Amino acid sequence: MSYQVLARKWRPRDFTTLVGQEHVVKALTHALEQQRLHHAYLFTGTRGVGKTTLSRILAKSLNCVGADGQGSITAQPCGVCRACTEIDAGRFVDYIEMDAASNRGVDEMAQLLDRAVYAPTSGRFKVYMIDEVHMLTNHAFNAMLKTLEEPPEHVKFILATTDPQKIPVTVLSRCLQFNLKQMPPGHIVSHLDRILGEEGIAHEPNALRLLAAAAQGSMRDALSLTDQAIAYSAGEVSEAAVRGMLGAIDQSYLVRLLDALADENGATLVEIADEMAGRSLSFSGALQDLASLLQKIALAQVVPAAVQDDWPEADDVRRLAERFDAQAVQLFYQFANLGRNELALAPDEYAGFTMTLLRLLAFQPGQSGGDAPPPSGGGGGKRAMPLAVTPVASTRPAATATAPVAAPVAEVAPVAVRPEPVVEAPRATYQATPPAPAPVAAVADTPAAAAPARRSPAMEALAAARQASSRGRGGASAPAATPVAAPAPAARPAAPVAPIAGPRPNPAAALSPPQRRERPVAVAAPADDGPPPWDEMPGEFASPSLEEMDAAFAGWDSASSVRPGASEPAATRPAQIETPAAAPVPVKTVAPEPAAAATPPDLSASSLATFDGNWPALAASLPIRGLAQQLAYQSELAAVEGVTMRLRVPLPPLTDANVVERLEAALTEHFGTPVRVACEIGPARATAAALDAEQRAERQRNAEDAIAANPFVQALVRDFAAQVVPGSIQPHAH
């Protein structure tokens, strides 16, 4: 006797043995029991889910007469009557199966419809089953429309298709449609276990799981693969034999890959990939199985009870769920799925697979912000940080970091100066060497970096200088309070001060500790230092004007960012540069003006010998404009060699001889002694421009923090899922 394959031998004979289509069985059973029969049925679904089997069971139910020959339409065909046995054998004359893939023309359809008008020969109904009906031509569909809508009472149409999208809607509207589902793997495993038990064939549960996964929801494919596995393993369905037959990936490879990822061991990853390539395993299947394993790990992390003990990899899933972070599992799962799509674009599958593994290793989610661990290895692993750190001169002692130094005077009133001298804070001698940039880690550890709402003294001084300069530009000459000063060593003729033409704000005037200074005297602005024709600098050499900065950042009201005294005019703040009492330096004076004019302090009564190295403060206070101002504002003091100041400039055009001469003239006028300027090209960090940029960024952060902390904004975000548009927050003034 010839061997009959499992798919045909174990085809369901009635509704009770049908697996996985309970919704269709329920509807057809009720229709048969209540005699509410439609004239046309449409079964849709992928291959091997039971479309033809359902049509045969339905045909038997319609034509079954029972074992005694007296039965009627039933939902439980007897299986022994003539109609049932002939339909099972495929020789019932009133059950006609037509393959539309090979009989798709209008002529074949016309012949079928011509025979439909005749009464059935031996059965109760004449049943026409048209498989793959979507393959019919449009003319064939049009030919059957009228008969499909109003067929003879003894005719039933059963249509089956795997692609219902290609069927005309005029046909769909005339049929009762049932969508057959794909078989769940659990249903397939249990069905195969029952069949192999009936056949007396030894098998392993893991082997049946592999067959169910390879069947992809098709019971017929599962039975066909089972036949192949029986032949491959010589009568015993084992896991090893099924893996070898299917070319499936051993789960141990995937577990080893994940362990190597957890250990960040790239060499082991490549070694495992070479092993898999040596066995000619499918890398696409490996990524698919890896994604499936990662899904189980993610499930174990969220719902530990969902891990089934009968899974062969259950122990590894629980162990890996503890080793990996939940974010890492999600990222690996996404990369595994994307890697499968990219295999077709790779030079070969091995290259695409290894690049996916290296991507998993390189893009592991790390900690953000200050909690991120430092990179291991040399300096090549360090990331560049933005230049937003306040530069500190190397002459400052470490002890000054514990308290604010040279804070602006909050409230100044005329006071009597005592004869005893003011105690001077210790200060180191300026060394003519370029200051070393502060390490990023050290800056992050300082209290200022730990509390973003607190501003540095340099930023407070910059805000005070800008406000004072803004008042000076407005032309309002208000009387200023007399600053606190030490007794002058010698009498000086009082002279009113000529206002400096357009001074730049002093971004670092408060960086030096409190010092003794002489009574302020006035310095006349150079008569020939008017605005040059290139005052408005285009392109990369131009810096924002004071009016533009005031318009963009004027007066953001934040109690955490503006300290008392920051709004005082420059006249109330102590001078930064000290003049020895024993040798006062003669300075130029100007003709007296009306007595109502204020007498603000002067920053120029000093000598180069006592210069403390605070170049950003000096650069911002020089009465120069145009390119000379940009040279001072964008440069960094590298060294002081006698009467020569060596500046480090980032832009070569700023080192023009005429520009350098103008800066030398301003410095000579400031110190009262000839000063030379030497420029060298290089990166500049401790510049007045850097401090100004920090102050802008700080005000922007304060504005964004104030918006985020606003109760009304928080209510909008909480109640209406509102979002603040990035870049739309701008600091403003009252």
TAQUI-V71228 format. One record per pair of residues at least 24 apart in sequence whose ideal C-beta (glycine too) atoms are under 7 Angstrom apart, sorted by the first residue. I is the first residue (numbers start at 1). J is the second residue. If there is no record, write none. Layout:
{{I J} {I J}}
//
This chain:
{{5 227} {6 195} {6 223} {6 226} {6 227} {7 220} {7 223} {7 224} {10 195} {10 223} {11 53} {12 53} {12 57} {13 79} {13 88} {14 57} {14 76} {14 77} {14 79} {15 57} {15 75} {18 50} {18 53} {19 183} {19 187} {19 191} {19 219} {20 181} {20 183} {20 184} {20 187} {21 50} {21 180} {21 181} {24 54} {24 178} {24 180} {27 178} {28 58} {29 75} {32 61} {32 73} {32 74} {32 75} {33 75} {35 73} {38 176} {39 151} {39 156} {39 157} {40 148} {40 157} {40 159} {40 174} {40 175} {40 176} {41 158} {41 175} {41 176} {41 178} {42 159} {42 172} {42 175} {42 176} {42 177} {43 160} {43 178} {43 180} {44 161} {44 164} {44 177} {44 179} {44 180} {45 162} {45 179} {45 180} {46 162} {46 182} {46 217} {46 218} {47 162} {47 218} {47 220} {48 218} {48 219} {48 220} {48 221} {49 180} {49 181} {49 182} {49 183} {49 218} {49 219} {50 180} {51 160} {51 180} {52 131} {52 160} {55 129} {55 158} {55 160} {56 87} {58 158} {59 87} {59 95} {59 127} {60 84} {60 87} {62 124} {62 125} {62 127} {62 156} {63 94} {63 123} {63 124} {63 125} {83 123} {92 123} {93 121} {93 122} {94 120} {94 121} {94 122} {94 123} {94 125} {94 126} {94 127} {95 127} {96 128} {96 129} {97 129} {97 131} {98 130} {99 131} {99 132} {100 130} {100 131} {100 132} {100 133} {100 135} {100 136} {101 132} {101 135} {104 135} {104 136} {104 137} {104 140} {105 137} {105 140} {106 137} {106 139} {106 140} {106 143} {109 136} {109 140} {109 143} {109 144} {110 143} {113 143} {113 144} {113 147} {116 147} {116 151} {116 152} {116 155} {117 152} {119 154} {120 154} {125 154} {125 156} {126 154} {126 155} {127 156} {127 158} {128 155} {128 157} {129 158} {129 160} {130 159} {131 160} {132 161} {132 162} {133 159} {133 160} {133 161} {133 167} {134 161} {134 163} {134 166} {134 167} {141 168} {141 171} {145 170} {148 174} {149 174} {182 217} {183 217} {183 218} {183 219} {185 209} {185 212} {185 213} {188 212} {188 215} {188 219} {188 222} {191 219} {192 222} {192 226} {196 237} {201 230} {201 235} {201 237} {202 236} {203 237} {204 237} {204 238} {204 239} {206 239} {206 312} {207 237} {207 238} {207 239} {207 242} {210 239} {210 242} {210 243} {210 246} {210 248} {211 242} {214 246} {247 281} {247 282} {248 285} {249 281} {249 285} {249 286} {249 289} {251 312} {251 313} {254 289} {254 290} {254 293} {255 313} {255 316} {257 290} {257 357} {258 320} {261 360} {261 361} {262 323} {262 324} {264 361} {266 358} {266 361} {269 357} {269 361} {270 354} {273 350} {273 353} {273 354} {273 357} {277 350} {283 343} {283 349} {283 350} {283 352} {283 353} {284 340} {284 343} {284 349} {286 353} {287 336} {287 339} {287 340} {287 356} {288 340} {290 336} {291 333} {291 336} {291 337} {294 329} {294 332} {294 333} {294 336} {295 333} {297 321} {297 324} {297 329} {298 329} {298 330} {298 333} {301 326} {301 329} {325 365} {327 365} {328 364} {328 365} {331 363} {331 365} {332 360} {335 359} {335 360} {370 444} {385 440} {387 685} {387 690} {388 693} {388 694} {388 697} {389 438} {389 443} {390 456} {390 458} {390 691} {390 694} {391 685} {391 686} {391 690} {392 438} {393 435} {393 613} {393 614} {394 431} {394 435} {394 436} {395 428} {395 429} {395 430} {395 431} {395 612} {395 613} {397 426} {397 428} {400 513} {404 457} {405 457} {405 510} {405 511} {405 512} {405 513} {406 457} {406 510} {406 511} {406 512} {406 513} {406 514} {406 574} {407 457} {407 510} {407 565} {408 460} {408 461} {408 464} {408 510} {408 565} {408 566} {408 568} {408 573} {409 565} {409 568} {409 572} {409 573} {409 574} {410 564} {410 565} {412 481} {412 483} {412 572} {413 481} {414 481} {414 482} {415 484} {417 484} {417 485} {417 486} {417 487} {419 487} {421 486} {421 516} {422 486} {422 516} {424 515} {424 516} {425 513} {425 514} {427 513} {427 612} {430 611} {430 612} {430 613} {430 640} {432 639} {432 640} {432 641} {433 639} {434 638} {434 639} {434 648} {435 686} {437 685} {452 701} {453 560} {453 561} {455 561} {455 563} {455 698} {457 510} {457 511} {458 507} {458 508} {458 510} {458 511} {458 691} {459 694} {459 695} {459 698} {460 510} {460 563} {460 566} {461 506} {461 507} {461 508} {461 509} {461 510} {462 505} {462 506} {462 507} {462 691} {462 692} {462 695} {463 562} {463 566} {463 695} {464 566} {464 567} {464 568} {464 570} {464 573} {465 505} {465 506} {465 509} {465 570} {465 620} {466 505} {467 567} {468 569} {468 570} {469 503} {469 505} {469 546} {470 550} {471 569} {472 499} {477 597} {477 598} {478 598} {479 598} {480 569} {480 571} {480 572} {480 598} {480 600} {481 572} {483 572} {483 574} {483 601} {485 517} {485 519} {486 516} {486 517} {488 518} {488 519} {489 581} {489 584} {490 584} {492 519} {492 521} {495 521} {495 522} {495 589} {495 590} {495 592} {496 522} {496 592} {496 593} {496 597} {496 599} {497 522} {497 599} {497 600} {497 602} {498 522} {498 524} {498 525} {498 590} {500 525} {500 623} {501 525} {501 529} {501 623} {502 625} {503 621} {503 623} {504 620} {504 629} {504 633} {505 620} {506 617} {506 620} {506 621} {507 616} {507 620} {507 688} {507 691} {507 692} {507 695} {508 614} {508 616} {508 617} {508 691} {509 573} {509 576} {509 617} {511 614} {511 617} {512 576} {512 612} {512 614} {514 574} {515 578} {516 578} {517 574} {517 575} {517 578} {517 579} {518 579} {518 584} {518 605} {520 599} {520 600} {520 601} {520 602} {521 587} {521 602} {521 605} {522 589} {522 590} {522 602} {523 587} {523 588} {523 602} {523 604} {524 588} {524 590} {525 623} {526 665} {526 669} {529 623} {529 624} {531 625} {532 625} {532 626} {534 626} {534 627} {535 625} {535 626} {537 627} {537 630} {541 627} {541 630} {541 651} {541 653} {543 630} {543 633} {543 689} {553 696} {553 699} {553 731} {554 733} {555 733} {555 734} {556 699} {556 702} {556 703} {556 731} {556 732} {556 733} {557 734} {558 702} {558 706} {560 702} {561 698} {561 699} {561 702} {570 600} {571 598} {571 600} {571 601} {575 601} {575 603} {576 603} {576 614} {576 617} {577 603} {577 606} {577 610} {577 611} {577 612} {578 606} {578 610} {579 605} {579 606} {579 607} {579 610} {580 610} {585 672} {587 672} {604 670} {606 671} {607 671} {607 672} {607 673} {608 643} {608 671} {608 673} {608 675} {611 640} {613 637} {615 686} {616 686} {616 687} {616 688} {616 691} {619 688} {620 688} {622 666} {622 670} {623 666} {624 662} {624 663} {624 666} {627 654} {627 659} {628 659} {628 662} {628 663} {628 666} {630 654} {631 659} {631 663} {632 663} {633 687} {633 688} {633 689} {634 684} {634 687} {634 689} {635 684} {635 687} {636 684} {636 685} {636 686} {636 687} {638 680} {643 673} {643 674} {643 675} {643 676} {644 676} {644 678} {645 675} {645 677} {646 678} {646 680} {647 677} {647 679} {648 680} {648 682} {648 684} {649 679} {649 681} {649 684} {650 683} {650 684} {652 681} {655 679} {699 731} {700 731} {703 729} {703 730} {703 731} {704 729}}
//
